[in-house]
């Protein structure tokens, strides 16, 4: 980043270059280093990685100037129905609370990948039977380098694959549509190769 600043290059260019190599970088880190990243750097990475489009920023800036939009850093401490509206209590970073009455509440925190195996009856059954398990970072399902699930004994299942964000614990950068599509293609290719290998007749040749 310092090199880019010295050459007057935008920080977005640096971040995009890191994003393109993020899966390789992530897999070179130890489990301890990955955990440290998630605890200390993940909020900063997410804010800069998932930045909004210029067109969206233009709309937000216009709404901010008109007083229709306000950006505020806080966590939702309490919410309860108040007739057709909702009473909220927000808690700021310094602990101060603020009461608001709103017409709508939209939750955009994204999926809880750490509780993925408890969110669906089939996935929960796979976990309780030991066929699948959560990854140690709480990002999804534990898989090996081939995206195969790993059971409670540490063995990979050659018949059960995970494609997409649920395999983030292994691959790291796996939320953007291009990365998800590329990963799904990789899994599909492996399945096709497996199916092709099973269809090809085996021949024992003798000299």
N, C-alpha and C positions, 0 to 999 in steps of 0.2 A: 504494500500500500504506500509506503514511504517512497519507493522507487517511482510509482505511478504519479504521486503528487509532485515529485521533483521534475517529472517530464510533462506535467500538466495534463495527465490522463484522467478521465472521470473514474470515480470509484466503482461505478456500475460495470465498467469494462473488466476490472479486476475481479469483482464478485462473479460475473458471468463465466470468467475463465476458471475460477475455483469450482463453480457449480458443474461445469462440464467434466471436471476430474474428481468430483466429490465422492463418488462411489469408490474409486481406487484409493483416495486419501483415507476414507473412513475405514476401509478394510485393512489398512496398514497400522491403524491404531490398536493398542491393546484394549481389553475390556475396561480397565481402569481409566484409561485416557478417554474412551468414548463416554464413560459415565461423567467424567469431569467436564467434558464439552457440554453434555446435556444439562448439567447443573448450573454452569457458569456462563456459557456462551450461546446456548440455544435461543434465548429471547432475542439477542442481538442478531443472530443469524436469520431467524424467522422474519424479523421486521425488515431486514434488508433484502432477504432472498425473495419474499413474497410481496414485493412492492406493487402498488397499484399502477395502472396504465396512466399515461399523461392526460387522456381524455377524462378519466375518473377524477384525477387531481384537480382538473380545471373546474369540474362541477362542484366538488367539495369546497374549493376556494371561493367560488361564487356564492354558495350557500352560507359559508362562514361569514363573508362580508355582509350578507343580508340578515344575519342573525338567526337563520333557519337551522344552522348546524353548529354544534360545539363538540370539540374533541376533548375528552377528559380521561385521565388515567386514574382508574379506581377498580375495585373488585366488588362484585355483587354480593352483599352481605345478607340481605333478606328480600324476599318478594312474597306478596300476598294479594289476593283478589280484593278489589274495592269496587264492587258493583261491576260495571262494564269496563272499569279501568284496573290498573295494577299499581299498588304502592310498593316502591322500591326503597331500600336503604343501601347506599353506596358507601364504601369505606376507602378513603384515599390512602396513599402510601404512608402518610404520617399518622394514620389511625383515626383521623377525623371522619365522622359520619355525616351523610347528607341524605335527607329524605326527598323523594321525588314521586309524583303521581303521573303515570304515563298511560297512553292509549294502547301502545304495543310494546312488546319485549321480544326482540329477535336474538336468539342465541347462536353465535357464529364461532364457537370455540373449536369446532371440528370434532371428528370422531375420537372416542376414548380408546385408543389402540391398546392401552395397558389392560383393559377389561374386555378385550375382544372375545376371548374364549368363554366368557360368562354371558355374553350378549345374545347368543344364539344357541338353541337347544342342541343342534347337531355339533357345533363346535365344542360346546360344554361336554357333550358325550365323548368326543374325541379326547378331551383333556382328562376326564375322569377315568377313562379306560387306559390312559397312558400313551395313546397313539400320537398325540400332539401336546406341546407344552408352550407356555409363554416364554419369550426370550428374556434373558436376565436384565435387560434395560427397560423393560415394560413398554416396548414400542410395537409389539405385535406377537407373531408366532415364530418360534425358534425353527430356523431352517439351516441347511448346509449351503455350500457354495453352488450347488445345483438347484437350489430352491426347493429341495425335498424336506418335508417335515422331519423333525428329530424327536424320537420318543423319549420316555422317562429314563430309559437305560442308555441314552446317548447314541442310539442307532438310527440311521436314516431310513425312511420309508420310500422305496423306489416307485411306489404307486400313488403317492399323495404329494402334490406340489402346491406351493403358494405363489400366486402371481399378484403383484401390486403392492400397495402401501403396507400390508400386513407383514411383509418381509423386510421392513425397514431396519430391524435390528441387525440384520446381516449386511445389507447393502447401503444403508444410510440414506442418501439422496434418492427418495423413491416416492415423491408426492406430486411433482409436476407431471402434466399429461405426457410430454415427450418421454420422460423417464419410465413412467408406468407402461406406456405402449411398448417401449423397447424391452422392458423386462417381461411383459406378457408374451411378446414375440419370441424371446429367448426360451421361455418355458414351453411354448407351443412347439418350437423347433425340437426341443428335447423329447417331447411326447411323440412327435412324428417320427423321429429317429428310432425311438423305442418300438413303436408300432411297426415300422418298416423292418426292423431287425427280426421281429417275431414272425413276420410274413414270409421272409426270404427263406426258402428251404435249405436246410443244412445238408451238405454233401460230404461223405467220407471217401476220400480218394486214396488209392493205393498204387504204388509204382510197380 
